[in-house]
Amino acid sequence: GEKGYYTMNDSWYDEYMFEIACPSAYLSDEMSAGLDTEPIVLPAWDPMGSLAS
């Protein structure tokens, strides 16, 4: 870090980020609309399901 701050750029997020949590107030209208849909529950052995655990 630099002076106690760690920074990441877009390529870091592309390489290492799978999911992120943020206040819903910061979501776009399109993202907010996704919150009103029925969630898709993945099996535990599904690669995407195990990454999200």
Secondary structure, DSSP 8 states (H G I E B T S, - for coil): -BTTB----HHHHHHH-S-----GGGS-HHHHHHTTS------TTSHHHHHH-
